[in-house]
Amino acid sequence: MQETTDTVSPSADPVSTAANPVPPSADPVSTAAQPAPVAGRQRLYRRFGKAERIGHIGLGISFIGLAITGLPLLYSQEPWARWIAHSMGGFEATGFLHRFFALVMIVLFAWHLARVFRRIIVDRDLGMLWGPYSMVPQPRDARDVYQNIRYFLGKGEPPRFERYTYWEKFDYWAVFWGMAIIGGSGLILWFPEFFTRFLPGWTLNLASVIHGLEAVLAVGFIFTIHLFHNNLRAEKFPMDTVMFTGYVTEDELRKERPDEYERLQREGSLKEIEVEPVKPSLLNAGRIYGVAVNLLGVILVGLMLYALLG
């Protein structure tokens, strides 16, 4: 959940106004008008605002909490599942914690939706629906997929990505799918008396199956595909710190998202999004959090595969 998010990567949230540069100016700004580099380090450019970072961290904590408490309930016959459940106070306590983390995720998702609707309806920011700052899939995403496949096969150059890549958009919308399918089936299991007032009893069995299967899919995807894209790629290993610092270096922006970098140069917007580095203590705390979440995720995927194959 690139809540994606906030799934909610789910890793890219376009909601915060602070995360977006100012509108383009009428005339391109010359290189001389760009901010002067600080001696001893590269320029740093804001990519995500504080709200996106807080939402992403909250989403990560709630997701890992749901995984740690949910898998023991799903695979309760496994010795490792019983050990994890008993370490949390038993299966009843594990179920309580699972519902607690579910509530946290629902609140975060609702908060994200509220911000999106405010931006679109109140602020009239239609750029969220189309263009470089939109998470809506666009024709260039299909072209980028095609170019990336050719690049993987050694048949061409890599795509020149803009602000959001096609896999970041996939992660983002996967959160909405997860909240609808996993969240909806989870609510049916959480409040069976209410839902069986207007649904047949067999829907409880169906919800149980759907909830478990989709949860396994989500855990497997987040801690393999999403983990690789954001941390284990050669250019990011051992982890990408952008969701803790909120910024990228000029080299990262120019090499990874050349079309965005050139657009910001044409608009003269680079100076507007230049930032100072965060405190080392905050960066170190982010690294500890990231390593812990990734390590727990890899362990959970291993236990899940052991149960499935065994």
N, C-alpha and C positions, 0 to 999 in steps of 0.2 A: 503494500500500500504505500507508489509512487506516487487515501484519503487520501502517490502517488501517496498517498496521497498520497495534512494535511495530508491519500490515502490516501489517505486516505491515501510514488517514488513517490503511496502511494511517493520522488526526488525532485520536482519542478512545479512551483505554485506561482501563477501569474497574477495574484490578486493584489498584492501591495502596491500602492502608488509609489511608495518610496523606492521600490525595486526597479521602476521604469524610468528611463531618461526623459528629459524634457522633449517637447515636440520639435521636429526638425526646423532649422532656421531657413530663411529664404535662399541664402547663398552658402555654398560650401565654405568651410573654414580652413584656412591654410594650416600646414603642419606647424608653422611658427606660432599659431594661436593656441596650440594644444598645451596642456600643463607641462611644466618642466619636470624632468625626473628628479626624484630625491636621491642624493648621493648615497651609493652603497646598496640600493635596492631598486627593484622594478616598480613601475606604477601599479597600483592596485585599483580594480574597478568593481563597483558594487554589482552583484548579480541578484541577490535576494535580500529582502528587508527583514527586520526583526520578527514580524508576524509570521513570515514563511518559515523562518528557522525554528521559532517556538512551536509552530504547528507540526513541523516535520519531526522534531525531537519527541513531542508528545505522541505523535502517531507511532513512531518507532517503539516507544516504551509500551504503549498499549498493545501494539501488535505482538511484541515479544512476550508480553504478559499473557495474552490470549493463547499464544502458541505453547508456552510452558505449562499453562493450566489446562488447555484443551486437549493436547495430545495424550496425556495420561488418562483422561476420561474416555477418549476414543479407543485407546489400546490398553484398557484396564487389565487385560489378561496377561500383559507382558510384565516380567519382573522389574524392568527398569521403570515402567509406568507406575507400578505400586510403590517403588522406592521414592520417586519424585512426589507422588501424592502424599505419602506418609510424611515426607520431609516438610510439607506445607500444612500438616495437621490432619491429614486424612482426606478421603474423597469428598466429603461434605464441605470441608473448608476449601478444597481445590475448586469445587463448583461455585462457591461463593466468590472466590477471587476471579474466576473466569467471568462471572457476570459483572463484577466491578470493573474489570478492564474493558468489557464490552460497553458499559455505560460511558467510560472515559472516551472511547473511540466514537461513540454516537454523538457525544457533546462536541468533540473536535470537528466531526464531519458537519454537524449543524452550524457550527461557528464559521466554517469555511464557506458553506452555501450562503449564509447570511452576508458575508463579505462580497461574494460573487454577485449576488442579486443587488446589493447596494451599489456596487461599481457600475452595473449595467443599467439599473432602473433609476437610481437617484443621481449618480454622477454622469450618466449618459456616456459611459466609456465603452463605445461600441468596438473599440480596438480589441476588446477581450473576445469578440466573436469572430474576428477575421484579421489577418495581418501577422506581423512578426511577433506580437505580444499575445497572441491567441493560442490556447491549447487545443483549439478545434482542428482536426486533421484537414489538410489542404492539399491541392494538387502537387505542390513541391515535395510533400512527404512521400508520395508514391515514387516520384522521380529520385529522391534520396535513397529509398529502399533499393531501387533498381541499380543506382550507381554504386551503392555499398556492396551489393552482391557481385557486381562486376569487379570491384576492387578486391574483394575477398578471393576471387578466382584469378586475380592477376591480369584482368582484362582492361583496366582503366584506373583513373585517379580516384581518390576518396571523395565523397560528397563535400561540398562547401556549405556546411551547416549554418543556419541562422540561429536565433536565440534558443529555440527548442528543437531538439531532434525528434525523429519519429518514434524512437523507443521511449523517450521521456513522455511523449503524449500517450503512448500505449500504457505506461505505468500509471499516469494520472487517471485515465479513464477506467483502468482496471479497478481502481478504488471504488468507483461508482458501481461497477458490476458486483464487486465483493460486498459492498454495503447492502445492495439490493438482495443478492442471493444468500450470502452467509448471514448477513444481519437480519433479513426477513425470516429465514428459517429458524434462526436463533431466537427471535422474539416469539415465534409460535411455540417453541419448546420451553421458553421461559414462562409464558402465560398460557398454558394449554386450556385452562378453564374458560378464559375469555374467548379464545379463537374457536374453540369447538362449539360455541353458541351459534355460529353461522358457518362453520366448516365441518365436513364429515370427519369422523374419528381417524380414518386411515391417513389423513393429511399429517398427523403427528408422526407416523412411521416414515412417510415420504420426507418430511422436514428433517427428521433425524438422519436419513441417508444423505440427503442433499447437503446438509450442514457439515457432515463429516468429510464427504468427498471434496467439496469445494474448499474446506479448510486445509486439507492435505495439499490440494493444488496450489493454494495461496502460499502456504509455508514453503513448499518446494520451489515455487517461482521466485519468491522474494529472496530466499537465501541461496539461490543458485544464479539465475539470470540477472536479477536486479543487483545482487551482490557483485557479480562479475563486472557489469557495466560501470558501476560507480566506484569500485575499489580495486579490483584485481586486474584491470587492464594495465598493460605495461606502463602507460603514461600516467596512471593514477596510483599504482601500487605503492605503499600498502593500503592507502585509503584517500578518498577525496574529502578535503576538509571544508568545501565551500558551504555546506549546510550548517557549519558551526561558525565560520567567520563571516559568511555572506559575500565574500569577494573572490575574484580570480586575478591572477597576474596578467600583465599585458601579453606576455608570451602565450599563456593558456588561451586567452581570448582570441588572439590573432591566429593561432594554429588550429584550435579546436572548432571555432565558429568564425571562419574568415568572412563570411557574408555579413554577419552581425558587426564585426569589427569595422569593415569598410563602410557599412551603412552609418555607423555612429561617427566615423570620421567625416563622411559627407555632411551629416547633420550638424557637426560641431558639438556633439553631445558628450564626448569622452570626458571633458573637463567637469561636467555636471555630475558624473557618477564616480569620479576619483575619490577614494577613501584612504584613511589611515589604517595601519594594521591593528588587529585586536591585541589585547593583552596576552602575553605568553601563557598565563594561567588559564585563560578561557580556551585557548587553542589546545593546551594539554588536556583539559577536562573533556573537550570534544573528542580528542583522540582516544582517551580512555573509554569513553562511552561507545565510540564506534567500534573499537576492538572488542569490547565486551559483547556488544550486540551481535557482531559478525561471528564471534567465536561460539556464542550460544546458538546462533542460527545453524552453523555448520554441524554442531553436535546434535541438534534436534533433527536435522535432515538425515544424519547418519542413523539415529535411533528409529526414525520413521521408515527408512529403507530396510533396516534390519527387521522391523515388524512386518512390513509388506512382503519381503522376500522370504522371511522365515515361515 
